[in-house]
Amino acid sequence: IPDGAILIVHKQSYAENGNIVVAFLNGEQTVKYFKTMGEDLYLVPANNNYLPIPIRKTDDFMVLGKVVEIRVSL
């Protein structure tokens, strides 16, 4: 997501595999792809230079919403 982009987010507390989500994880908010692999859950950055973040049962995790549109100014 480019700097300065505007995200349109549908407020919801769930996500499906592959959705881009706004999530709360251990005191921080982030925008990442939500991925499931079997019973394992991950937040995956779009930038391949960063590793997926596993979501553990002990984590304070919540989906805040699903990104439904990304607006970029020309």
PEVEN-V604986 format. One record per residue. PHI is phi in radians with two decimals (999 if undefined). BURIAL is I if it has 24 or more other ideal C-beta (glycine too) atoms within 12 Angstrom, else O. D_LAST is the distance of its C-alpha to the last C-alpha in Angstrom with 1 decimal. Layout:
PHI_BURIAL_D_LAST ; PHI_BURIAL_D_LAST
//
This chain:
999_O_14.1 ; -1.18_O_11.5 ; -1.00_O_12.1 ; 1.48_O_10.6 ; -1.22_O_10.2 ; -1.85_O_12.3 ; -1.76_O_15.3 ; -1.75_O_17.4 ; -2.12_I_20.9 ; -1.56_O_24.1 ; -1.18_O_26.9 ; -2.80_O_29.6 ; -1.82_O_32.1 ; -2.37_O_32.2 ; -2.54_I_30.1 ; -1.85_O_30.6 ; -0.92_O_30.5 ; 1.67_O_27.0 ; -1.14_I_25.2 ; -1.54_I_22.5 ; -2.23_I_24.1 ; -1.69_I_24.2 ; -2.27_I_27.6 ; -1.91_O_30.2 ; -2.40_I_32.3 ; 0.89_O_35.0 ; 1.56_O_33.6 ; -2.20_O_30.0 ; -1.74_O_26.9 ; -2.63_I_24.7 ; -2.05_I_22.1 ; -2.62_I_23.5 ; -1.31_I_24.7 ; -1.69_I_28.1 ; -2.21_I_30.6 ; -2.05_O_34.3 ; -2.36_O_36.8 ; 1.20_O_40.1 ; -1.62_O_40.9 ; -1.49_O_38.6 ; -2.02_I_35.3 ; -2.44_I_32.4 ; -1.86_I_29.0 ; -2.01_I_27.0 ; -1.23_O_24.1 ; -1.26_O_21.3 ; -1.43_O_21.9 ; -1.18_O_25.0 ; -1.33_O_26.2 ; -2.03_O_27.3 ; -1.48_O_30.2 ; -1.05_O_30.4 ; -1.83_O_31.9 ; -1.24_O_35.1 ; -1.79_I_35.8 ; -1.68_O_39.5 ; -1.08_O_41.8 ; -1.50_O_42.5 ; -1.28_O_38.8 ; -1.55_O_37.6 ; -2.21_I_34.8 ; -2.69_I_33.1 ; -1.40_I_30.2 ; -1.66_I_28.4 ; 3.12_I_26.0 ; -1.91_I_24.1 ; -1.27_I_20.3 ; -1.91_O_19.7 ; -2.76_O_15.9 ; -2.12_O_12.9 ; -1.87_O_9.7 ; -2.16_O_6.5 ; -1.37_O_3.8 ; -1.63_O_0.0
//
